Amino acid sequence: MLDLSRIDFMRRGAFGRMLKTERRMRQRTTTGARVVCVASGKGGTGKSILASNLASRRAERGERVLLVDFDAGLANAHLLLGLSPTYDLGHVAAGTVRLDEALVEGPHGLFLLSGGVGRPALADPGRRDLDRLFRALRPAEDDFDLIVVDHGAGMGFGTVAHLAATSTLILVTSHEVTGLSDAYALYKRAITVNPTIRVGMVVNRAPDEPTATAAWTRFREACQRFLRTQPEWIGFVPADPAVARSVEYRVPVTTSAPDSAAARAFERVSSWPPLDLARTSSAFYERALRALR
């Protein structure tokens, strides 16, 4: 005689296993680190200052934050945070040290992975170099709440792979036409390799609000005319002598002068709502690996 109770038990067992698998997949998707890229296209926009203040401010709120200085070979985030790393991206990529051995703790408990200084090979890494590096960085997604990736100027292969993988990009520019032109090129590239990417724009070191607003208007109109889309407007950071002093002190301005105009602006940037939603459907560095192929 057919044992219906056994069949029912087997069905319930299979269903239970399916639920457990789905639960694990959901946890992996929702508990992995949020990854935010910070890029400018042009050097000299103060992008690294913004990235370091963003990371510091989010860590101060109690998040586990990792700042990755991907301006490999020309890194300066460690200087802005007053840190002296022994190891950097190059050591991790080469397998000389593990990722956790290369991290150094900074203000408010954030961790930094330095890009290193004077490493020409890291300035324009190839697919094989990035493959090793991305595989080495993958465990960080299980250990942190937020990973902020500070990119160097331009659109190297590593930057483009990150843009293809991320859900969220903060685009930093100056108000000058050269800065806006390079930011436009980077934005166009980002939405080409990743049509679903969410981009927020910051005009940094603006002399005043009307100048920043005018720059944003020109940028937005050009994007709408030629790309039929536009980034979101996060806001502007005013030119502020408190920032220069913070760089000299090697402390984020949000810590050294929290009531300054620039610090208040960085606070607004760090409160941009998409930062709390910057997850992807699968692990970030797995997506970045696929982008290499």
Secondary structure as GFF3:
##gff-version 3
##sequence-region A 1 293
A	DSSP	alpha_helix	4	31	.	.	.	ID=ss1
A	DSSP	beta_strand	34	39	.	.	.	ID=ss2
A	DSSP	alpha_helix	47	60	.	.	.	ID=ss3
A	DSSP	beta_strand	65	70	.	.	.	ID=ss4
A	DSSP	alpha_helix	77	80	.	.	.	ID=ss5
A	DSSP	alpha_helix	89	94	.	.	.	ID=ss6
A	DSSP	alpha_helix	99	102	.	.	.	ID=ss7
A	DSSP	beta_strand	104	105	.	.	.	ID=ss8
A	DSSP	three_ten_helix	107	109	.	.	.	ID=ss9
A	DSSP	beta_strand	111	113	.	.	.	ID=ss10
A	DSSP	alpha_helix	120	123	.	.	.	ID=ss11
A	DSSP	alpha_helix	127	137	.	.	.	ID=ss12
A	DSSP	alpha_helix	140	143	.	.	.	ID=ss13
A	DSSP	beta_strand	146	151	.	.	.	ID=ss14
A	DSSP	alpha_helix	157	165	.	.	.	ID=ss15
A	DSSP	beta_strand	168	173	.	.	.	ID=ss16
A	DSSP	alpha_helix	177	193	.	.	.	ID=ss17
A	DSSP	beta_strand	198	206	.	.	.	ID=ss18
A	DSSP	alpha_helix	209	226	.	.	.	ID=ss19
A	DSSP	beta_strand	232	238	.	.	.	ID=ss20
A	DSSP	alpha_helix	241	249	.	.	.	ID=ss21
A	DSSP	alpha_helix	253	256	.	.	.	ID=ss22
A	DSSP	alpha_helix	261	270	.	.	.	ID=ss23
A	DSSP	three_ten_helix	273	277	.	.	.	ID=ss24
A	DSSP	alpha_helix	284	292	.	.	.	ID=ss25
###
